[in-house]
Amino acid sequence: MNLLVTGGAGFIGSHFCNTIAPAAKKLVILDKLTYAANLNYLDCRNLLVAGDICDRALVRKILYTHEIDTIVHFAAESHVDRSIQSAEAFVQTNIVGTQVLIDEFKDYNSNESTFKRFIHVSTDEVYGVAKKGTSFTELTPYAPNSPYAASKAASDLMVRSYYKTHNFPAIITHCSNNFGPHQADEKLIPTVIRSIVNNECIPVYGSGKQIRDWISVHDHCTALASVLYRGRVGETYNIGGDNEVSNIDLVHRLCDYYDEFTDTSGSRKLVRHVPDRLGHDIRYSIDSTKIIKELGWKPRRLFDRELKNTLEYYSKKYAP
């Protein structure tokens, strides 16, 4: 395949590119290279185009120049706090940018036999809050509660409409919270580890009892590879790690691991509860039954081991 990966210099995108590169005839990365991207995360064999997915002429040029037949779409503004402060960039990148991509890919491939796949990588946050005793399935109605989640829900629906209207070869994935190397500094786990390493206060929103399902970025990438190769066009697949942990418990676990790692003590004393985030969802929970049964994928990374590996990575990164 001649593969275009948008947002391929970011957290999840870079891991996916480095995983999938050997299988691609050609791998082209389109990335705006914002604060969340880093070229050092990428294998040097990848062809990088610095640019914006909202740039229609650029997208068209890439499709024709490199004869792209497959797109995996990661590019997105993804930090909830930033979307609360200002939603404009989220609307532009996540909604308008997605529409540009699918529009150009549809027209480019309209008369081609090589029309293959468009994988739209989305989030479990589009579903809103998972009530106690329930988990999100692919049939759960959308109920986004942040501007970020709303922008991703809108892009999902745009992609779905192109499948229904134009027989566009799209597949949508919804994943739970990723963790691992390459994540932006503002995210929860890097923030906690940076604070511990620098002996600074660890900010925890509200009570910290918000529950998230965590998945290793490596497991997410193998799931996406399964979807790319074996997923059914027009379908949606939920991807979860089956590791539901409250934010405060995760913070305490990281503190304890760090104390064990450095043979010190007292990291939990750095925790400070701060005013809760506006519209903060109390619980996300993913049901991955469909992708497990249909595609034979399942998460294989042990949560505690991966969390310790992640702690070691960021401890070295943030060391004074």
Summary of the structure (lengths in Angstrom):
residues: 320
radius of gyration: 19.4
end to end distance: 43.8
largest distance: 64.5
contacts: 1081
relative contact order: 0.14
helix: 45%
strand: 18%
